[in-house]
Every structure is written in structure tokens, then in C-alpha cells.
């Protein structure tokens, strides 16, 4: 078994975000690290939308990124700390739209190890040095400079190691142009290692240490050290030199301290929410920060925004003079979701990379200077501190957003906890349903294959039109002037302005249908209609060309200087614009042998008089290319035979080799009557057609229209659903649009809509834009209340039952009880704090061991919650299953399904314990036309039910270490059988026939069989390797695919002989008496595939993603990525891709310096899985490398690209 791994939707979580001028222009960009990818984002300062410019898979775990700029430079570089044991410096090349590796220096072993640097990165603000540190002991400093050719140079590493020390944070101090200084937060554990009593560990001092890089002597010295609070967690560098006093803010639990060598320290508190139910002993710490500098009256001023782990942002300002801090103030700014990074841009935006849920872009409404907001100064706080002998607690009341305004968001499914693939609406492709998020920002996401179309306007038309066009009045106009709509016997002209309204005096003929509209020459418009061509000059003079004797025009192709028409007799007439602005007919006409169904002509290339080729589609299932040069005009030069009659043609240059004009490939797109879209390369010089690709896109004939997407040419293909062919990051995509069926479309550019599409569907005119390029899915989010754990589908009502559980959170019943206690104690509080929106402020935190949980019945079509059952008495739901009981006293209907929810009371996570577990059985009933859940009974059990499964008309339950079989009774569930052969705790259950697959939290997969005669469950096989299983799926009767918590994907198979023997042994006597092997079951499974995913797998599914497509394994991961594993059909394909992968490892080594083979073999050597993401990077290689690899494979470059594309297309993407 060989598999081909393809990432369909990359990881959406952001572990760090930085901002800078990476393109070398004035505009700031954001670079985000998404676990194993690096992405460049550009916020549009005018619209507030965020666009992805570049996304690159680095095949390594990106741990830290930092921007730096050489002194006097205008461009920022990126330093990457990863698991490669190398420091890598990248530069963004805007012309090629790629990251280029400037330097790569090896310093240690690979992998995320404790003493190998890569976890911390700090740069000198003046761009002279960078420090890269490990969790423990090692810190290296590299000096950065430029050579005579202004290229970046990097020195050998200088050591700043300190043995027996743990590092909590590193920051680069702003010291102007003095020797670079780096601040570290460290703890020396040398004494704690020797001391048995643990006193030394409790009393270990945390130190703030300055390391100075002496540029003259070229070494690093420890300059200064001072003890700080033991709960300090973060260092924030303060601007220095001419901008500020320098030094660092040391963030500790409940307070922040300013420290610097030879300077008095200043302290301010971290205010707490005035929440009456909050535990006062719980400390508040700072999670992230952002610094902003601005010039006011030629003076640099700065402020910090610090965010706590509750999501509250505080603004910290400093009062300083002559390099000394006189005081600090802190005031509440706003509350946004908890972030991993915040970036303040000069254009007035705040980018928040959120820990869970969608990432957000805010614009600043104000800078928090409202005098009504209370602020605390360091002087007041330090005075109160001396008076009280302990840290005084300071309170404030949160409020809705006041200083920030949300303007855009980037969808994120992290953490994605469970997913299912269903086709509930009987569509062409199934949808993926996933539960994701954390706490009050959780949601159920419905993922539909296709690009998102944002609808701007909809208006009804007086009839059912057949086609639509837009046109400018002059060639150099920025916006379109008219929308022209053609009906069966008339034409409607609409002008585009503030509103769209009908106009009559355009010179266009409105009493006849229209075949084509084109802006011609500098300022003319041409209208092609069945009886002729109408050429309208700028001064409203009209030239007419009439069709000869009774013939009608049936087709036309136009560009800015050329027109070709097809007459009903199969004749082609060609016109060209001369230098006087006159349309001239070519003296010869071309008679085709069969009826013409469609024509296409490319745009006029820049600096040329004409487009050289005309494509003609005929009903003899061919397309011919005719030359348009004056010497041999309308001469046929090449032909393509097709699988059907062509219905539409489009010649277009796609920018798939770069970002500039002329860096593209000219394609001929052919839409067929039978719903197939064919794409050929049309050679600019010879006019020959090559490299044919076909794709079935719908059951109707295909119509093609030229549009523009993000300033680049694209093709809109309309069949049973609209599709868009576009380029993104120099790669060609063909993706469906999540929109209704359209008849005709055209590009639309106006002042309100800088780039859109106008289209007709039935009798409705629609204007929409296409956004979020490169994404394969669009999402619908249905909000949930707590963190979702699992969900199941009820097939009868097509509703979902979702279980949601949050730890250390107040449930509604606990809130009522807690408030009643506070009121009885006479505690006063602001009632408005209890009415805050949990989606913004989060749920009220409780002490560990307290749970909030609910069971939700959800209609995915309407997105509404039909019922919400809150669990009380500190009960939490952990598992859910749909079960059809064979003998059921609660129903008379055959095949009725019940939902069983496994809950537990007073659960403690470590060590794992609970006071009681329960099995709730619910019946689906109809009340007032709505589906509801009705509780039948609740059965107490002795442990947490972690997995439930319907098994042969009964319920199979994993209860702690036990695997039990239950049947339904009148008053409770009745235990029928039990085995305690599972070592730790059951994670998931699967079954086929009498075979049961049990996965353990720590000990991989166990194969068990149910013996009917003895009513026993016997484990007969297990794995040789311990695996901390997180998800699994039965691929077939003997094969299981799974994932573990370290990011490994594996496929295990039971040997056929063992499987056969177990099935033959119906009494189970042989299994009972067989001796265990290696302290486990008597038989062992074989590992047939292994692969490191780089992320924790949360669900696996065996499914076909298109009707008639091959079945694949669909994998979802915790950080929101969706991958597919495609099984190979032939040995030839396996050998081809293995060889390609080998060459790609040599020719395109990963960007972060990781060895690709070592990365995919992170824990166990990769086996029988080929990395499709690496193979797909073949398309972005330089031409000579492509040719070299293709020669090694004995193929042409086109053949290799086609094979790579086919793997993706055949599986549904």
C-alpha cells in the first residue's frame, strides 16, 4: 500500500506574526508563521482587506521569526528559528514573488531539543546582530553586516552560553549605536539539581541578565544581572537611543516592572476585572504586546499595548526625560480575543493573530486618550505597595470596543477538534463539517468546496436575458461606463454610476438582440448584432456594415482592434482597425467545411497591431487555429480534435510564470457541450496547440468569459455551477465558485467595486467579487457556547448532536448560585459586568475541577439550535454516539436511532479521576414541528465514558480501562459483557462484523473479537510500538489508519493468516489459551505506512470527495489543516513519484534548512507515503531545473506537470 499525501487546506493557526517593509516599499506587510508554513500578508490601507501575497511550505516546524533591517536600509529581512538546527535569513523578492534564502548557518542538531537554539530570537533594533537561544543553556550571537556589493553578510557564531540555566525570554535592547545588548530572563538550577529537599528549587532566583556584544573585541560578555520576581514571564524592550530611555519592561504576575542598569525601577499593576465570581488568588499575566512609535512635533513618542491572558488590552505610556524614566501609566484600552501576536501598522491598523478562532484586523478609532478612562500611575501604585506590604490588586470594569473597530478577518479553524464528511443536500461534492474553536468563540464550520463570492448587488430585469457585457467609453478609462444586456428580441443598456440605470442615447441599437459589445480603438464602441456590425465613433457618427443576402451573424469574437464574425453559411469575415480609426473588412472570407459554433480571439499584446490567431470551433468536434497576419490571413495552421462539440472558446494569457505581463503562458480554453473544459497551450510563435488538460465541470454546456481577479487575467467558466480559472502565486487554479448557476458573465469595474463580475441568472442581474484566492473551501460558521468535543449526525432528521465542555468555567447554574452567595455576604458589584458578551470577553473562569457543559441539537441547514441542554451538578460530556437498539422497550418503530451521551461528574484531569460517570439515553421526538431530545434514562457507571459505539443492536462503551457491552432497559442501561484488556484508557472504537478495533490513549491499536456463544470480548492482536493515539479509522476489515499526539500518521494491518484463523475460531478457545507475546496480545499487527504530518491528527475519514472519484483518506488536524492521502493504483506511478520526490529533495531543499527526509521521519522513518506538497513545488522551480528533472524521469516538463495535476484533480481538487 502506497499513499500520496496532499494538503488541501493548509494550517490556519498562526503561532507568530511580525510586520515590516519586506518588499522594500513604503507599505508595511505582515509575515505570519503557521506551524510549517510562512505567509506574507498585505493589508490594503484603503479598503482594510488583507490579501495573501505568498504562502510557502517550509517542511520544518517554524518556532520563531523576527524582522531586522541593516542600518540605513529600507528593506526588512526575516530571521527564522526552526527545528532544523540552523539559523536562516530570508529575503522577499517582490518581482518573482518568492522568499529567497540569503544565509543558512548550521549550529546544532535537528529537532526541537532543550539545548539546541531556535526557540528564542532577538534582534538588535539597529540591525547589527541577532541572538538565537535555546530553552536551556545555549545562546548564540551572530553579527550582521554588508559587504562591498551591499549584500548581507553573517559572522561566525559567538557563544553566550550559561550552563545549568533555563531561559524564559530573550529581548534585543535598543541602545542606539552603542554595543548591542541582549536581555535574558533566566533561572540557575545548579543548586536545585543537587538538593534533594526541593527547597533550592522553590527558592531559585530568576535573573534579568544583560549580555553585551563587544564589536571591537568580537565577543559576548555578561554585563549586568539583577533578581526579578519568580513569576516573571516576559521581557519587552523599551525604545532607546534618541527615541527613549532604553531598558526593559519585565512582566510578572499581577504587575509590570521597568528595569535598566543604573536606573531606578518603576512598577505598575496589571488591573483585574471587577468580576465578583473570579478567584482573587489567580494571577494575571501578560501574554503578548505591541509597541508603536510615532513622530509628534519632531519628537518620537511611543506607547505599548499589552494583552493579558483574558484578552484585555492595556495601554502603557512612559514619562521620561534625559534618558531617565520619571513614571509610567497604565489604562484599560479594549478587549479582543487572546492573541499569539499583535502588530500595529503605520496605516492605522492593529493585526491580531488569535490563539483560537478567526484572526482579526482592527482599525484604530482613537488611541485610548479619553480622560474618562481611569489610569494608574507607577507613583500611586508604589506608594500603595509600601503602605500594604503586599501587591495591591487594582480593578476595572470591561466594556465593549471603543478604541478599535473590526474591519476584516482571516478565517481560522484552529483548534479543529472533530470533523465529519457528509453529503446531506445531495450535491455534486460532499461537505466537511468541523467543530472548532475554544470556549465562547467555538463554532461548527460547514466547509463547501469552492471560492467565496461576495455579493454586492442584485436587481431584477424585465425578462430572461441571454448575455451580458460591460464596456468602457475610452480605452484608458479606469471604470466601465455601460452594462449591456441582450434579450431574445431587444438590448438593454444600463449606465454605471452611483446607481445603475437605463440609458437610451448611447448610439447602440436596442431593438435587436446583441452578439458582442467591444470598446474599439481609442474611444469607439462596436456592437455586433444578427444583421450587421454597428461602429459608433466618439462624436456619435455611426458606421454600419450589413450582412450579405439573407445571412445572419451567429457568432463573433472581438478585441480592441480586431473583429471576426461567423455567418450562418459557415463563412468567417474578418475586420481590422486601421490607423485612421476605420474598420476595414479583409478582402477574403474563409469558408469552413462545417457549421461554426464558437469563435475566440486573444487580446492585442502590448506594442503590437493585432492578435495573431483566431480560434474557430465547429460542430465536427474540432477547433482550428487561423492566422491573422496580413500576408496569409485566415489560413489554418493547427487543429485539435475534441470529445464533443465546442460551445465556447477563450484565448487568454495567464500569468503563471511571474507577476509581470509577458511572463505568462497563452492558453486556449475550450468549453464543450457535454460539460468538459479543455485547456491547451497556444504557442505565441507557431500557433500550435499542446499540453491538453481536460476537466469535467458540470452537466451543461460550458460558456467561457474573460474576467480579472486581483489584477490578473482569469476565466469564468459557467456550467451547472460557475468555475474560475485563475493564477495565484504563479500556479494555475481551477476552482468552483460557491454561487448559484449563472447564464453569462462579464468583468465589472466601477468606483464602488474596483474589481468584480456582473452576471445573469434567470431574470436577475448580479454583481459579485471573488476573494480569498488560493483557498479551496469557503466556510459557514454556526456559533457554539463552549468548546465542542464531539458530534454525531441523526440521519432521520439530518440534525447534529454536539457535546460541548469547558474546564474551569462557571456554568449558568453555578453563576446563579455564586451570585446568591455574594449577595448574602453583602458584596457590591456592577450588574453590567454579568451581561458582557462571552464571545468577546470569554466565560467567567472558575477553579480547576469545575466544568460547564451542554448538549446541543443543531439544524445545519438553517444554522439554528433546536435545543440546548445544560448539564448540572458539575457534570461534563465526553462522548456521544447514535445507536439503533435491537430490542428496545421505548419504541415500536423498526430501526429508530437513539443518542447516547457519556458524561462524568467532578472530573479531575491529573491524576485522572471522577466521582461518577453516566450514560444518558435520549430519544428524538417531534414537538410543535421541531425535533427535540427527550431523556429516557440515566445510568450511573464507575469511570469516564471516553468512547461509545453502536454494536450489533447494543452499545459498546469504553469506560476508563474497561470495554463494556450494554443493552437498553426500561429504567437504565444493562451491562451484558466486559473486558479489562485495555492498558490505560479507550480513545475510539470501530467495528465490522464481530471484530472490534479499540485504540488506547497510550498503547496504540488493539484488535478484539466478540464471541457470541460465551458473550465475551477477547483482544487477540495489538501493536509493537506504543502510540499516544488521537484519531483512527478502519480502512478495511484488517487495516487501521490512525494518528498520534506527536503528529505521526500510521497504517497498521493485521496479517491475513491471523485474521483468517481468528474468524475460523468461532468459540474463541484458541485465543483464550494462546500465550501473550511481548507482554501483550498473542498476535502483532504490521506497520505498512508511516509519515510525520507535523500536526496532531484529530479525525480521519475514508471518503470519495467527488461523484465517481476515487476514495481517499481525509485527515484533519488540530491547527485547522485538511489533507488527503490518495492510494496509488499502479506500481509505475509509485516509482515515478518516488523518483520525482528524490530529485525535488535535491533541487529544492526546504526553506528553513530542514532536511526533508529527516522531517517526514521525525520519530519513525517515513514508509510508503510520498509527499505530494513537495512534488507540487516542481511547478515553481526555474525552467532549467524543471527540464533537468524531467530528463531524469524520461518525460517532458508538460508530462510531469500533468501527472502532478492529475493526482489532485482525480481525487476531487
Rosetta blueprint (number, residue, H / E / L):
1 X L
2 X L
3 X E
4 X E
5 X E
6 X E
7 X E
8 X E
9 X E
10 X L
11 X L
12 X L
13 X L
14 X L
15 X L
16 X E
17 X E
18 X E
19 X E
20 X E
21 X L
22 X L
23 X L
24 X L
25 X L
26 X L
27 X L
28 X L
29 X E
30 X E
31 X E
32 X E
33 X E
34 X E
35 X L
36 X L
37 X E
38 X E
39 X E
40 X E
41 X E
42 X E
43 X E
44 X L
45 X L
46 X L
47 X L
48 X L
49 X L
50 X E
51 X E
52 X E
53 X E
54 X E
55 X E
56 X E
57 X E
58 X L
59 X L
60 X L
61 X L
62 X E
63 X E
64 X E
65 X E
66 X E
67 X E
68 X E
69 X L
70 X L
71 X L
72 X L
73 X L
74 X L
75 X L
76 X L
77 X E
78 X E
79 X E
80 X E
81 X E
82 X E
83 X L
84 X L
85 X L
86 X E
87 X E
88 X E
89 X E
90 X E
91 X E
92 X E
93 X E
94 X L
95 X L
96 X L
97 X L
98 X E
99 X E
100 X E
101 X E
102 X E
103 X E
104 X E
105 X E
106 X E
107 X L
108 X L
109 X L
110 X L
111 X L
112 X L
113 X L
114 X L
115 X L
116 X L
117 X L
118 X L
119 X L
120 X E
121 X E
122 X E
123 X E
124 X L
125 X L
126 X L
127 X L
128 X L
129 X E
130 X E
131 X E
132 X E
133 X E
134 X L
135 X L
136 X E
137 X L
138 X L
139 X E
140 X E
141 X E
142 X E
143 X E
144 X E
145 X E
146 X E
147 X L
148 X L
149 X L
150 X L
151 X L
152 X E
153 X E
154 X E
155 X L
156 X L
157 X L
158 X E
159 X E
160 X L
161 X L
162 X L
163 X L
164 X L
165 X E
166 X E
167 X E
168 X E
169 X E
170 X E
171 X E
172 X E
173 X L
174 X L
175 X L
176 X L
177 X L
178 X L
179 X L
180 X L
181 X E
182 X E
183 X E
184 X E
185 X E
186 X E
187 X E
188 X E
189 X L
190 X H
191 X H
192 X H
193 X H
194 X H
195 X L
196 X L
197 X L
198 X L
199 X H
200 X H
201 X H
202 X H
203 X L
204 X L
205 X L
206 X E
207 X E
208 X E
209 X E
210 X E
211 X E
212 X E
213 X E
214 X E
215 X L
216 X L
217 X L
218 X L
219 X E
220 X E
221 X E
222 X E
223 X E
224 X E
225 X E
226 X E
227 X E
228 X E
229 X L
230 X L
231 X L
232 X L
233 X L
234 X E
235 X E
236 X E
237 X E
238 X L
239 X L
240 X L
241 X L
242 X L
243 X L
244 X L
245 X L
246 X L
247 X L
248 X E
249 X E
250 X E
251 X E
252 X L
253 X L
254 X L
255 X E
256 X E
257 X E
258 X E
259 X E
260 X L
261 X L
262 X L
263 X L
264 X L
265 X L
266 X E
267 X E
268 X E
269 X E
270 X L
271 X L
272 X E
273 X E
274 X L
275 X L
276 X L
277 X L
278 X L
279 X L
280 X L
281 X L
282 X L
283 X L
284 X L
285 X L
286 X E
287 X E
288 X E
289 X E
290 X E
291 X E
292 X E
293 X E
294 X E
295 X E
296 X E
297 X L
298 X L
299 X E
300 X E
301 X E
302 X E
303 X E
304 X E
305 X E
306 X E
307 X E
308 X E
309 X L
310 X L
311 X L
312 X E
313 X E
314 X E
315 X E
316 X E
317 X E
318 X E
319 X E
320 X E
321 X E
322 X L
323 X L
324 X E
325 X E
326 X E
327 X E
328 X E
329 X E
330 X E
331 X E
332 X E
333 X E
334 X E
335 X E
336 X L
337 X L
338 X L
339 X E
340 X E
341 X E
342 X E
343 X E
344 X E
345 X L
346 X L
347 X L
348 X L
349 X E
350 X E
351 X E
352 X E
353 X E
354 X E
355 X L
356 X L
357 X L
358 X L
359 X E
360 X E
361 X E
362 X E
363 X E
364 X E
365 X L
366 X L
367 X L
368 X L
369 X L
370 X L
371 X L
372 X L
373 X L
374 X L
375 X E
376 X E
377 X E
378 X H
379 X H
380 X H
381 X H
382 X H
383 X H
384 X H
385 X H
386 X H
387 X H
388 X H
389 X L
390 X L
391 X L
392 X L
393 X L
394 X L
395 X E
396 X E
397 X L
398 X L
399 X L
400 X L
401 X L
402 X L
403 X L
404 X E
405 X E
406 X E
407 X E
408 X E
409 X E
410 X E
411 X L
412 X L
413 X L
414 X L
415 X L
416 X E
417 X E
418 X E
419 X E
420 X E
421 X E
422 X E
423 X L
424 X L
425 X L
426 X L
427 X L
428 X L
429 X L
430 X L
431 X E
432 X E
433 X E
434 X E
435 X E
436 X E
437 X L
438 X L
439 X H
440 X H
441 X H
442 X L
443 X E
444 X E
445 X E
446 X E
447 X E
448 X E
449 X E
450 X L
451 X E
452 X E
453 X E
454 X E
455 X E
456 X E
457 X E
458 X E
459 X E
460 X E
461 X L
462 X L
463 X L
464 X L
465 X L
466 X L
467 X E
468 X E
469 X E
470 X E
471 X E
472 X L
473 X L
474 X L
475 X L
476 X L
477 X L
478 X L
479 X L
480 X L
481 X L
482 X E
483 X E
484 X E
485 X E
486 X E
487 X L
488 X L
489 X L
490 X L
491 X E
492 X E
493 X E
494 X E
495 X E
496 X E
497 X L
498 X L
499 X L
500 X E
501 X E
502 X E
503 X L
504 X L
505 X L
506 X L
507 X L
508 X L
509 X L
510 X L
511 X L
512 X L
513 X L
514 X E
515 X E
516 X E
517 X E
518 X E
519 X E
520 X E
521 X L
522 X L
523 X L
524 X E
525 X E
526 X E
527 X E
528 X E
529 X E
530 X L
531 X L
532 X E
533 X E
534 X E
535 X E
536 X E
537 X L
538 X L
539 X L
540 X L
541 X L
542 X E
543 X E
544 X E
545 X E
546 X E
547 X L
548 X L
549 X L
550 X L
551 X L
552 X L
553 X E
554 X E
555 X E
556 X E
557 X E
558 X E
559 X L
560 X L
561 X L
562 X E
563 X E
564 X E
565 X E
566 X E
567 X E
568 X L
569 X L
570 X L
571 X E
572 X E
573 X E
574 X E
575 X E
576 X E
577 X E
578 X L
579 X L
580 X L
581 X L
582 X L
583 X E
584 X E
585 X E
586 X L
587 X L
588 X L
589 X L
590 X E
591 X E
592 X L
593 X L
594 X L
595 X L
596 X E
597 X E
598 X E
599 X E
600 X E
601 X E
602 X L
603 X L
604 X L
605 X L
606 X L
607 X L
608 X L
609 X L
610 X L
611 X L
612 X L
613 X E
614 X E
615 X E
616 X E
617 X E
618 X E
619 X L
620 X L
621 X L
622 X E
623 X E
624 X E
625 X E
626 X E
627 X E
628 X L
629 X L
630 X L
631 X L
632 X L
633 X L
634 X L
635 X E
636 X E
637 X E
638 X E
639 X E
640 X E
641 X E
642 X L
643 X L
644 X L
645 X L
646 X E
647 X E
648 X E
649 X E
650 X E
651 X E
652 X E
653 X E
654 X E
655 X L
656 X L
657 X L
658 X L
659 X L
660 X L
661 X L
662 X L
663 X L
664 X L
665 X E
666 X E
667 X E
668 X E
669 X E
670 X E
671 X E
672 X E
673 X L
674 X L
675 X L
676 X E
677 X E
678 X E
679 X E
680 X E
681 X E
682 X E
683 X L
684 X L
685 X L
686 X L
687 X L
688 X L
689 X E
690 X E
691 X E
692 X E
693 X E
694 X E
695 X E
696 X E
697 X L
698 X L
699 X L
700 X L
701 X L
702 X L
703 X E
704 X E
705 X E
706 X E
707 X E
708 X E
709 X E
710 X L
711 X L
712 X E
713 X E
714 X E
715 X E
716 X E
717 X E
718 X E
719 X L
720 X L
721 X L
722 X E
723 X E
724 X E
725 X E
726 X E
727 X E
728 X E
729 X L
730 X L
731 X E
732 X E
733 X E
734 X E
735 X E
736 X E
737 X E
738 X E
739 X L
740 X L
741 X L
742 X L
743 X L
744 X E
745 X E
746 X E
747 X E
748 X E
749 X L
750 X L
751 X L
752 X L
753 X L
754 X L
755 X L
756 X E
757 X E
758 X E
759 X E
760 X E
761 X E
762 X L
763 X L
764 X E
765 X E
766 X E
767 X E
768 X E
769 X E
770 X E
771 X L
772 X L
773 X L
774 X L
775 X L
776 X L
777 X E
778 X E
779 X E
780 X E
781 X E
782 X E
783 X E
784 X L
785 X L
786 X L
787 X L
788 X E
789 X E
790 X E
791 X E
792 X E
793 X E
794 X E
795 X L
796 X L
797 X L
798 X L
799 X E
800 X E
801 X E
802 X E
803 X E
804 X E
805 X E
806 X E
807 X E
808 X L
809 X E
810 X L
811 X L
812 X H
813 X H
814 X H
815 X H
816 X H
817 X H
818 X H
819 X H
820 X H
821 X H
822 X H
823 X H
824 X H
825 X L
826 X L
827 X L
828 X L
829 X L
830 X L
831 X H
832 X H
833 X H
834 X H
835 X H
836 X L
837 X L
838 X H
839 X H
840 X H
841 X H
842 X L
843 X L
844 X L
845 X E
846 X L
847 X L
848 X L
849 X L
850 X L
851 X E
852 X E
853 X E
854 X E
855 X E
856 X E
857 X E
858 X E
859 X E
860 X L
861 X L
862 X L
863 X L
864 X E
865 X E
866 X E
867 X E
868 X E
869 X E
870 X E
871 X L
872 X L
873 X L
874 X L
875 X E
876 X E
877 X E
878 X E
879 X E
880 X E
881 X E
882 X E
883 X E
884 X L
885 X L
886 X L
887 X L
888 X L
889 X L
890 X L
891 X L
892 X L
893 X L
894 X L
895 X L
896 X L
897 X L
898 X E
899 X E
900 X E
901 X E
902 X E
903 X E
904 X E
905 X E
906 X L
907 X L
908 X E
909 X L
910 X L
911 X L
912 X L
913 X E
914 X L
915 X L
916 X E
917 X E
918 X E
919 X E
920 X E
921 X E
922 X E
923 X E
924 X E
925 X E
926 X E
927 X E
928 X L
929 X L
930 X E
931 X E
932 X E
933 X E
934 X E
935 X E
936 X E
937 X E
938 X E
939 X E
940 X E
941 X E
942 X L
943 X L
944 X L
945 X E
946 X E
947 X E
948 X E
949 X E
950 X E
951 X E
952 X L
953 X L
954 X E
955 X E
956 X E
957 X E
958 X E
959 X E
960 X L
961 X L
962 X E
963 X E
964 X E
965 X E
966 X E
967 X E
968 X E
969 X L
970 X L
971 X L
972 X L
973 X E
974 X E
975 X E
976 X E
977 X E
978 X E
979 X E
980 X L
981 X L
982 X L
983 X L
984 X L
985 X L
986 X E
987 X E
988 X E
989 X E
990 X E
991 X E
992 X E
993 X L
994 X L
995 X E
996 X E
997 X E
998 X E
999 X E
1000 X E
1001 X L
1002 X L
1003 X L
1004 X L
1005 X E
1006 X E
1007 X E
1008 X E
1009 X E
1010 X E
1011 X E
1012 X L
1013 X L
1014 X L
1015 X L
1016 X E
1017 X E
1018 X E
1019 X E
1020 X E
1021 X E
1022 X E
1023 X L
1024 X L
1025 X L
1026 X L
1027 X L
1028 X L
1029 X E
1030 X E
1031 X E
1032 X E
1033 X E
1034 X E
1035 X L
1036 X L
1037 X L
1038 X L
1039 X E
1040 X E
1041 X E
1042 X E
1043 X E
1044 X E
1045 X L
1046 X L
1047 X L
1048 X E
1049 X E
1050 X E
1051 X E
1052 X E
1053 X E
1054 X L
1055 X L
1056 X H
1057 X H
1058 X H
1059 X H
1060 X H
1061 X H
1062 X H
1063 X H
1064 X H
1065 X L
1066 X L
1067 X L
1068 X L
1069 X H
1070 X H
1071 X H
1072 X H
1073 X H
1074 X L
1075 X L
1076 X L
1077 X L
1078 X L
1079 X L
1080 X L
1081 X L
1082 X L
1083 X E
1084 X E
1085 X L
1086 X E
1087 X E
1088 X E
1089 X E
1090 X E
1091 X E
1092 X E
1093 X L
1094 X L
1095 X L
1096 X L
1097 X E
1098 X E
1099 X E
1100 X E
1101 X E
1102 X E
1103 X E
1104 X E
1105 X L
1106 X L
1107 X L
1108 X L
1109 X L
1110 X L
1111 X E
1112 X E
1113 X E
1114 X E
1115 X E
1116 X E
1117 X E
1118 X L
1119 X L
1120 X L
1121 X L
1122 X E
1123 X E
1124 X E
1125 X E
1126 X E
1127 X E
1128 X L
1129 X L
1130 X L
1131 X H
1132 X H
1133 X H
1134 X H
1135 X H
1136 X H
1137 X H
1138 X H
1139 X H
1140 X H
1141 X H
1142 X H
1143 X H
1144 X H
1145 X H
1146 X H
1147 X H
1148 X L
1149 X L
1150 X L
1151 X L
1152 X L
1153 X L
1154 X L
1155 X L
1156 X H
1157 X H
1158 X H
1159 X H
1160 X H
1161 X L
1162 X L
1163 X L
1164 X L
1165 X L
1166 X L
1167 X E
1168 X L
1169 X E
1170 X E
1171 X E
1172 X H
1173 X H
1174 X H
1175 X H
1176 X H
1177 X H
1178 X H
1179 X H
1180 X H
1181 X L
1182 X L
1183 X H
1184 X H
1185 X H
1186 X H
1187 X H
1188 X H
1189 X H
1190 X H
1191 X H
1192 X H
1193 X L
1194 X L
1195 X L
1196 X L
1197 X H
1198 X H
1199 X H
1200 X H
1201 X H
1202 X H
1203 X H
1204 X H
1205 X H
1206 X H
1207 X H
1208 X H
1209 X H
1210 X H
1211 X L
1212 X L
1213 X L
